[in-house]
Amino acid sequence: MAGVMFSFYNFSSLIDLNIGISDRLDENRFESFTILFCDFTGISQPIVEANMQSLLRTSDSIVHCEHYYFFVMPYTDRYGCGIVKKMVEDLFERTIPSAAVCYPSNGENGPELLEALHAEAKKSLGTDLDCLYSVANKEPQL
C-alpha cells in the first residue's frame, strides 16, 4: 500500500482524471470515487505524509494545503470512506475532523464536487475550505 502525493495545484486535474476514468469504466456510477478531507492540525506534516502514504492504496491520491489533506479514493463509496476514516483515527489515536463527498452523487463535475466538499466541511465542522477555490480556478496557491 502506498498513496501517491500530488501537488495541491493539480487537485482539480486529479478530480477530472478520476471522473474520466469512472465514466469510462464504472457503468453503475453509484459512488465511483470519494474525496475525503481531513484536518491534521497539531500533527506534523512528515508524520501525516509517511503514515497516510503507507495506509492508502497505490490507486489513492493525496494532496494537501498546509494541515488540510484531501484523499481521492477510486472505487471507494461512502461506507468504504468511513472505514478509511476509522483506520486514520486508529493510526493517530485521536479524532480527526473530516468530511467527504462522492462522485457522482454529490456532484457531476470537479467544481460541483469541490463546492459540495466545502459546504459539507462548513456544515459539519465549521471549517472554511477557501483554499478549494484556488484549485477550482486552477490558480497557484501562494
Backbone as CSV, one residue per row, in Angstrom:
resi,resn,N_x,N_y,N_z,CA_x,CA_y,CA_z,C_x,C_y,C_z
1,MET,0.840,-1.176,0.000,0.000,0.000,0.000,0.888,1.242,0.000
2,ALA,0.461,2.235,-0.766,1.224,3.479,-0.803,0.447,4.521,-1.571
3,GLY,-0.235,5.414,-0.846,-0.926,6.511,-1.500,0.087,7.391,-2.217
4,VAL,-0.332,8.019,-3.300,0.568,8.818,-4.120,0.297,10.304,-3.894
5,MET,1.362,11.068,-3.599,1.257,12.505,-3.350,1.238,13.282,-4.661
6,PHE,0.356,14.281,-4.738,0.290,15.198,-5.860,0.300,16.622,-5.329
7,SER,0.673,17.554,-6.172,0.661,18.964,-5.810,-0.788,19.432,-5.629
8,PHE,-0.996,20.300,-4.662,-2.332,20.853,-4.445,-2.814,21.604,-5.683
9,TYR,-1.880,22.188,-6.404,-2.217,22.926,-7.622,-2.866,22.011,-8.668
10,ASN,-2.555,20.710,-8.632,-3.099,19.740,-9.580,-4.370,19.050,-9.095
11,PHE,-4.906,19.473,-7.964,-6.068,18.815,-7.366,-7.255,18.763,-8.326
12,SER,-7.563,19.862,-8.967,-8.689,19.916,-9.892,-8.489,18.949,-11.057
13,SER,-7.296,18.907,-11.610,-6.996,17.983,-12.705,-7.083,16.532,-12.242
14,LEU,-6.671,16.271,-11.024,-6.758,14.935,-10.457,-8.214,14.482,-10.335
15,ILE,-9.068,15.388,-9.918,-10.501,15.079,-9.838,-11.051,14.818,-11.238
16,ASP,-10.688,15.668,-12.194,-11.143,15.473,-13.576,-10.693,14.116,-14.117
17,LEU,-9.467,13.718,-13.821,-8.948,12.425,-14.259,-9.788,11.290,-13.678
18,ASN,-10.088,11.364,-12.384,-10.882,10.315,-11.748,-12.304,10.269,-12.295
19,ILE,-12.856,11.422,-12.631,-14.186,11.457,-13.252,-14.117,10.757,-14.613
20,GLY,-13.107,11.065,-15.392,-12.953,10.446,-16.704,-12.799,8.938,-16.617
21,ILE,-11.993,8.467,-15.690,-11.804,7.027,-15.507,-13.115,6.387,-15.053
22,SER,-13.807,7.026,-14.123,-15.086,6.491,-13.640,-16.108,6.406,-14.752
23,ASP,-16.190,7.455,-15.535,-17.161,7.454,-16.634,-16.835,6.373,-17.658
24,ARG,-15.562,6.104,-17.852,-15.145,5.097,-18.836,-15.341,3.680,-18.320
25,LEU,-15.059,3.444,-17.036,-15.011,2.077,-16.514,-16.145,1.674,-15.590
26,ASP,-16.822,2.611,-14.981,-17.832,2.271,-13.973,-19.225,2.517,-14.536
27,GLU,-19.860,1.444,-14.972,-21.170,1.576,-15.605,-22.277,1.932,-14.628
28,ASN,-22.192,1.477,-13.382,-23.304,1.747,-12.462,-23.272,3.154,-11.890
29,ARG,-22.068,3.776,-11.835,-21.904,5.158,-11.388,-22.586,5.479,-10.063
30,PHE,-22.752,4.522,-9.184,-23.403,4.815,-7.907,-22.542,5.776,-7.083
31,GLU,-21.423,5.334,-6.619,-20.432,6.184,-5.956,-19.069,5.700,-6.442
32,SER,-18.605,6.268,-7.528,-17.405,5.778,-8.205,-16.115,6.084,-7.463
33,PHE,-16.052,7.254,-6.835,-14.889,7.571,-6.010,-15.311,8.573,-4.944
34,THR,-14.490,8.643,-3.924,-14.764,9.523,-2.795,-13.579,10.447,-2.573
35,ILE,-13.889,11.689,-2.216,-12.866,12.641,-1.785,-13.052,12.821,-0.287
36,LEU,-12.031,12.470,0.476,-12.055,12.594,1.933,-11.157,13.756,2.331
37,PHE,-11.700,14.690,3.083,-10.942,15.810,3.641,-10.652,15.495,5.098
38,CYS,-9.410,15.687,5.525,-9.031,15.530,6.931,-8.218,16.738,7.374
39,ASP,-8.509,17.207,8.565,-7.784,18.326,9.160,-6.798,17.764,10.174
40,PHE,-5.519,17.798,9.837,-4.474,17.252,10.702,-3.757,18.342,11.495
41,THR,-4.491,19.361,11.915,-3.915,20.414,12.751,-3.297,19.767,13.997
42,GLY,-2.084,20.165,14.303,-1.418,19.663,15.508,-0.588,18.412,15.274
43,ILE,-0.589,17.878,14.047,0.240,16.712,13.720,1.214,17.155,12.630
44,SER,2.494,16.857,12.813,3.494,17.347,11.862,3.301,16.722,10.478
45,GLN,3.584,17.531,9.467,3.404,17.115,8.071,4.173,15.833,7.730
46,PRO,5.446,15.693,8.108,6.161,14.452,7.770,5.509,13.200,8.376
47,ILE,4.979,13.327,9.584,4.317,12.179,10.220,3.024,11.840,9.485
48,VAL,2.239,12.863,9.137,0.993,12.635,8.403,1.305,11.957,7.072
49,GLU,2.223,12.515,6.323,2.501,12.002,4.983,3.065,10.591,5.004
50,ALA,3.981,10.308,5.913,4.549,8.959,5.994,3.467,7.937,6.335
51,ASN,2.620,8.285,7.283,1.579,7.343,7.698,0.480,7.191,6.651
52,MET,0.069,8.286,6.027,-1.008,8.194,5.046,-0.545,7.483,3.785
53,GLN,0.685,7.720,3.370,1.181,7.033,2.182,1.219,5.532,2.401
54,SER,1.503,5.094,3.622,1.552,3.660,3.891,0.158,3.075,4.139
55,LEU,-0.778,3.888,4.557,-2.129,3.410,4.858,-2.983,3.260,3.601
56,LEU,-2.834,4.188,2.668,-3.681,4.210,1.475,-3.160,3.270,0.386
57,ARG,-4.017,2.973,-0.583,-3.652,2.114,-1.715,-2.860,2.908,-2.745
58,THR,-2.168,2.216,-3.629,-1.404,2.891,-4.673,-2.317,3.609,-5.656
59,SER,-3.579,3.257,-5.694,-4.536,3.950,-6.569,-5.096,5.209,-5.921
60,ASP,-4.841,5.414,-4.638,-5.348,6.576,-3.915,-4.371,7.745,-4.057
61,SER,-4.927,8.946,-4.163,-4.117,10.150,-4.334,-4.234,11.041,-3.108
62,ILE,-3.150,11.742,-2.822,-3.091,12.639,-1.660,-2.656,14.016,-2.142
63,VAL,-3.383,15.044,-1.724,-2.952,16.426,-1.915,-3.155,17.147,-0.590
64,HIS,-2.384,18.194,-0.367,-2.590,18.936,0.880,-2.323,20.414,0.689
65,CYS,-2.945,21.173,1.547,-2.745,22.604,1.647,-2.577,22.883,3.134
66,GLU,-1.349,23.108,3.533,-0.990,23.274,4.941,-1.401,22.022,5.712
67,HIS,-2.240,22.137,6.731,-2.620,20.975,7.529,-3.914,20.322,7.035
68,TYR,-4.464,20.797,5.925,-5.644,20.199,5.304,-5.189,19.181,4.257
69,TYR,-5.659,17.951,4.381,-5.318,16.889,3.444,-6.581,16.404,2.760
70,PHE,-6.439,16.089,1.474,-7.544,15.612,0.655,-7.110,14.299,0.012
71,PHE,-7.924,13.279,0.153,-7.620,11.957,-0.379,-8.664,11.606,-1.428
72,VAL,-8.221,11.308,-2.637,-9.106,10.893,-3.716,-8.961,9.381,-3.805
73,MET,-10.080,8.682,-3.520,-10.038,7.226,-3.413,-10.983,6.585,-4.433
74,PRO,-10.411,6.105,-5.566,-11.237,5.458,-6.591,-11.882,4.172,-6.064
75,TYR,-13.032,3.866,-6.618,-13.781,2.658,-6.251,-13.987,2.558,-4.750
76,THR,-14.215,3.691,-4.132,-14.498,3.759,-2.703,-15.783,4.545,-2.526
77,ASP,-16.782,3.908,-1.915,-18.052,4.582,-1.660,-18.021,5.186,-0.260
78,ARG,-19.144,5.756,0.172,-19.206,6.411,1.476,-18.899,5.430,2.615
79,TYR,-19.366,4.198,2.485,-19.102,3.179,3.508,-17.594,2.901,3.600
80,GLY,-16.964,2.689,2.443,-15.525,2.446,2.419,-14.742,3.631,2.953
81,CYS,-15.220,4.819,2.672,-14.580,6.034,3.182,-14.625,6.051,4.714
82,GLY,-15.754,5.610,5.270,-15.879,5.527,6.728,-14.866,4.571,7.333
83,ILE,-14.602,3.483,6.630,-13.597,2.525,7.096,-12.211,3.161,7.077
84,VAL,-11.897,3.876,6.004,-10.601,4.562,5.910,-10.474,5.598,7.021
85,LYS,-11.537,6.360,7.259,-11.510,7.380,8.317,-11.224,6.736,9.675
86,LYS,-11.866,5.599,9.952,-11.624,4.909,11.220,-10.186,4.419,11.306
87,MET,-9.637,3.917,10.203,-8.237,3.475,10.185,-7.299,4.645,10.479
88,VAL,-7.613,5.813,9.917,-6.805,7.016,10.155,-6.855,7.387,11.633
89,GLU,-8.050,7.411,12.199,-8.185,7.780,13.613,-7.518,6.759,14.527
90,ASP,-7.606,5.483,14.187,-6.919,4.456,14.974,-5.404,4.635,14.888
91,LEU,-4.913,4.955,13.696,-3.486,5.139,13.487,-2.939,6.302,14.319
92,PHE,-3.679,7.428,14.334,-3.227,8.612,15.064,-3.750,8.666,16.492
93,GLU,-4.579,7.693,16.863,-5.137,7.580,18.214,-5.813,8.858,18.666
94,ARG,-6.611,9.437,17.741,-7.377,10.638,18.064,-8.450,10.850,17.002
95,THR,-9.430,11.648,17.336,-10.465,12.011,16.373,-9.873,12.989,15.368
96,ILE,-10.100,12.726,14.102,-9.609,13.598,13.036,-10.829,14.252,12.387
97,PRO,-10.950,15.588,12.475,-12.070,16.258,11.807,-12.027,15.965,10.308
98,SER,-13.172,15.550,9.761,-13.180,15.166,8.355,-14.552,15.392,7.730
99,ALA,-14.549,15.387,6.415,-15.775,15.489,5.619,-15.495,14.751,4.314
100,ALA,-16.544,14.273,3.662,-16.351,13.513,2.428,-17.484,13.776,1.446
101,VAL,-17.143,13.655,0.164,-18.130,13.712,-0.911,-17.813,12.588,-1.890
102,CYS,-18.855,12.149,-2.595,-18.715,11.055,-3.551,-19.149,11.499,-4.939
103,TYR,-18.468,10.941,-5.932,-18.843,11.162,-7.319,-19.660,9.972,-7.789
104,PRO,-20.770,10.163,-8.437,-21.406,11.391,-8.880,-22.532,11.866,-7.961
105,SER,-22.755,11.170,-6.843,-23.913,11.509,-6.011,-23.853,12.912,-5.413
106,ASN,-22.650,13.466,-5.193,-22.533,14.812,-4.633,-22.125,15.867,-5.653
107,GLY,-21.905,15.455,-6.888,-21.532,16.393,-7.941,-21.157,15.656,-9.201
108,GLU,-21.493,16.256,-10.339,-21.241,15.645,-11.645,-19.931,16.103,-12.276
109,ASN,-19.270,17.099,-11.670,-18.007,17.593,-12.214,-17.145,18.109,-11.057
110,GLY,-15.905,18.468,-11.392,-14.966,18.919,-10.365,-15.445,20.098,-9.541
111,PRO,-15.883,21.187,-10.185,-16.348,22.331,-9.398,-17.529,21.995,-8.481
112,GLU,-18.446,21.165,-8.945,-19.579,20.770,-8.093,-19.106,19.952,-6.900
113,LEU,-18.154,19.043,-7.120,-17.634,18.234,-6.017,-16.887,19.093,-5.002
114,LEU,-16.078,20.039,-5.491,-15.347,20.910,-4.570,-16.295,21.806,-3.775
115,GLU,-17.339,22.296,-4.429,-18.336,23.116,-3.729,-19.074,22.279,-2.682
116,ALA,-19.413,21.040,-3.037,-20.091,20.154,-2.084,-19.188,19.835,-0.894
117,LEU,-17.892,19.637,-1.148,-16.954,19.364,-0.057,-16.821,20.587,0.844
118,HIS,-16.728,21.760,0.246,-16.652,22.993,1.018,-17.895,23.143,1.897
119,ALA,-19.072,22.917,1.312,-20.335,23.045,2.056,-20.420,22.014,3.186
120,GLU,-19.990,20.784,2.919,-20.032,19.729,3.939,-19.088,20.036,5.100
121,ALA,-17.874,20.496,4.792,-16.918,20.844,5.852,-17.431,22.019,6.676
122,LYS,-18.038,22.982,6.011,-18.583,24.155,6.710,-19.729,23.748,7.624
123,LYS,-20.623,22.903,7.105,-21.801,22.483,7.871,-21.442,21.565,9.041
124,SER,-20.636,20.544,8.781,-20.371,19.550,9.820,-19.232,19.923,10.766
125,LEU,-18.271,20.734,10.288,-17.098,21.052,11.110,-16.946,22.532,11.420
126,GLY,-17.668,23.374,10.688,-17.465,24.809,10.816,-16.164,25.257,10.179
127,THR,-15.608,24.426,9.304,-14.328,24.702,8.662,-14.561,25.298,7.286
128,ASP,-13.907,26.421,7.028,-13.998,27.083,5.732,-12.849,26.586,4.855
129,LEU,-13.158,25.929,3.775,-12.130,25.422,2.868,-11.951,26.362,1.682
130,ASP,-11.663,27.619,1.970,-11.483,28.607,0.908,-10.345,28.242,-0.030
131,CYS,-9.402,27.441,0.426,-8.289,27.021,-0.432,-8.790,26.265,-1.660
132,LEU,-9.969,25.665,-1.578,-10.511,24.917,-2.720,-10.843,25.818,-3.895
133,TYR,-11.142,27.088,-3.628,-11.483,27.995,-4.726,-10.286,28.254,-5.630
134,SER,-9.088,28.207,-5.065,-7.910,28.432,-5.892,-7.685,27.274,-6.864
135,VAL,-7.980,26.038,-6.446,-7.803,24.912,-7.374,-8.953,24.800,-8.352
136,ALA,-10.137,25.228,-7.941,-11.271,25.188,-8.856,-11.024,26.133,-10.032
137,ASN,-10.311,27.225,-9.764,-9.965,28.189,-10.813,-8.582,27.927,-11.397
138,LYS,-7.913,26.882,-10.881,-6.572,26.466,-11.306,-5.534,27.568,-11.150
139,GLU,-5.649,28.323,-10.074,-4.655,29.342,-9.751,-3.675,28.762,-8.759
140,PRO,-2.392,29.057,-8.877,-1.426,28.542,-7.903,-1.690,29.102,-6.504
141,GLN,-1.531,28.243,-5.504,-1.669,28.641,-4.113,-0.407,29.385,-3.696
142,LEU,-0.535,30.606,-3.218,0.649,31.371,-2.807,0.988,31.123,-1.370
